[in-house]
Amino acid sequence: MVLLERGGPMMWPLLALSLVAVALVVERAFFWARESGRPAREVLTASWRPGHGVEPRASLRLVLDAELRRLERRMAFFDTVIAAAPMMGILGTVLGVIGAFEALSGEASPDPLAVTGGISAALITTASGLVIALCVLFPYSYFRTRLGARLGELEAAAEELLAEPES
């Protein structure tokens, strides 16, 4: 709580961003845990119905596209957090440094401890933004890797389905 208070007003949006990011990481972790138990072929056959006057490859492509959208759900938020958290931290630092310079210019003999303390506190937001971005970067990278592997499984299963003779 001390860092939150010392970091200034930008710490509150950073805190909110970090809480949402943690919730999203947990949600995606559970999603991928559930997903690992579902065979790719079953995922496709649950939605794909060959025939009905539609070319099988085109209809299966639609199923794959829908599945890709489901797998990529909420991934853009990770990109946003990774980019925005450090920028929010730097903004907090800039605001803090502006406040420190105002303290310098406002008095005939400014208190050096107040100025250095203000700059030190301002740097807390930069560190916080970087920590948030790094803590989100690693799960994001893992989820992206899982997504790519799953997409490969789905495409292989789709090719197998298309190669089977129609009954």
C-alpha positions in Angstrom: 0.0 0.0 0.0 3.0 2.3 0.7 4.2 2.0 -2.9 0.6 2.7 -4.2 0.5 5.9 -2.2 4.1 7.0 -2.9 3.7 6.4 -6.7 1.1 9.0 -7.2 -2.2 9.1 -9.0 -1.1 6.9 -12.0 -0.7 4.0 -9.6 -4.5 3.6 -9.4 -5.0 3.0 -13.1 -1.9 0.7 -13.0 -3.4 -1.2 -10.1 -6.7 -1.6 -12.0 -4.9 -2.7 -15.1 -2.9 -5.3 -13.2 -6.0 -6.7 -11.5 -7.8 -7.1 -14.8 -4.6 -8.7 -16.3 -4.4 -11.2 -13.4 -8.0 -12.1 -13.9 -7.5 -12.6 -17.6 -4.3 -14.7 -17.1 -6.3 -16.9 -14.7 -9.2 -17.2 -17.1 -7.0 -18.1 -20.1 -5.1 -20.6 -18.0 -8.3 -22.4 -17.2 -9.4 -22.1 -20.8 -6.2 -23.8 -22.0 -6.4 -26.4 -19.3 -9.9 -27.4 -20.5 -8.9 -27.1 -24.2 -6.0 -29.6 -23.8 -8.5 -32.3 -23.0 -10.5 -31.8 -26.2 -9.3 -33.8 -29.3 -9.1 -31.5 -32.4 -11.1 -33.9 -34.5 -14.0 -33.8 -32.0 -13.9 -30.0 -31.9 -14.3 -29.9 -35.7 -16.9 -32.6 -36.0 -19.1 -31.0 -33.4 -19.6 -28.0 -35.6 -18.9 -29.3 -39.2 -21.6 -30.9 -41.2 -20.5 -31.8 -44.7 -22.9 -31.6 -47.5 -26.0 -29.4 -47.7 -24.9 -28.0 -51.0 -21.7 -26.4 -49.6 -18.3 -27.5 -50.7 -16.7 -29.5 -47.8 -13.4 -27.6 -47.8 -15.2 -24.2 -47.6 -17.6 -25.3 -44.9 -14.7 -26.7 -42.9 -12.7 -23.5 -43.3 -15.7 -21.6 -41.8 -15.5 -24.0 -38.8 -11.8 -23.5 -38.5 -12.2 -19.7 -38.6 -14.8 -19.8 -35.9 -12.6 -21.9 -33.8 -9.6 -19.6 -34.3 -11.8 -16.6 -33.2 -12.7 -18.6 -30.0 -9.0 -19.4 -29.3 -7.9 -15.8 -29.9 -10.6 -14.4 -27.6 -9.2 -11.8 -25.2 -5.7 -12.1 -26.6 -5.7 -8.5 -27.9 -6.0 -7.3 -24.3 -2.6 -8.9 -23.5 -1.1 -6.8 -26.3 -2.7 -3.7 -24.9 -1.5 -4.3 -21.3 2.0 -5.1 -22.5 2.2 -1.8 -24.4 0.1 0.4 -22.1 1.5 -0.5 -18.7 5.0 0.9 -19.3 3.6 4.0 -21.0 1.3 4.6 -18.0 4.2 4.2 -15.7 6.3 6.6 -17.6 3.4 9.1 -17.6 3.3 8.8 -13.9 7.0 9.5 -13.7 6.7 12.5 -15.9 3.9 13.9 -13.8 6.0 13.2 -10.7 9.1 14.9 -12.1 7.0 17.9 -13.1 5.8 18.1 -9.5 9.4 17.9 -8.3 10.5 20.7 -10.6 7.5 22.8 -9.4 8.8 22.3 -5.9 12.2 23.5 -7.0 10.9 26.6 -8.7 8.4 27.6 -6.0 10.8 28.2 -3.1 13.9 30.4 -2.7 15.7 27.5 -1.0 13.9 24.3 -1.9 14.3 21.2 0.3 16.6 18.8 -1.6 15.1 15.8 0.3 11.6 16.8 -0.9 12.7 17.0 -4.5 14.7 13.8 -4.5 11.9 12.0 -2.6 9.5 13.3 -5.2 11.6 12.0 -8.1 12.1 8.7 -6.3 8.4 8.3 -5.8 7.8 9.2 -9.4 10.0 6.3 -10.6 7.8 3.9 -8.7 5.2 4.2 -11.5 7.8 3.4 -14.2 8.9 0.3 -12.3 5.3 -0.7 -11.6 4.4 -0.4 -15.3 7.4 -2.4 -16.4 6.7 -5.2 -13.8 3.0 -5.4 -15.0 4.1 -5.6 -18.6 6.7 -8.3 -17.9 4.3 -10.3 -15.7 1.8 -10.3 -18.6 4.3 -10.9 -21.3 5.3 -14.4 -20.2 1.8 -15.9 -19.9 0.9 -14.1 -23.2 3.8 -15.8 -24.9 2.8 -19.1 -23.5 -0.8 -18.7 -24.6 0.3 -17.6 -28.1 2.5 -20.8 -28.4 -0.5 -22.9 -27.2 -2.7 -21.2 -29.7 -0.3 -21.9 -32.6 0.0 -25.5 -31.6 -3.7 -25.9 -31.3 -4.3 -24.3 -34.7 -1.8 -26.8 -36.2 -3.7 -29.7 -34.6 -7.0 -28.4 -35.9 -5.7 -27.9 -39.4 -4.2 -31.5 -39.4 -7.6 -32.9 -38.2 -9.3 -30.9 -40.9 -7.1 -32.4 -43.6 -7.8 -35.9 -42.2 -11.5 -35.2 -42.3 -11.4 -34.0 -45.9 -9.3 -37.0 -47.0 -11.9 -39.5 -45.6 -14.3 -40.9 -48.2 -17.8 -39.7 -47.7 -20.2 -42.3 -46.4 
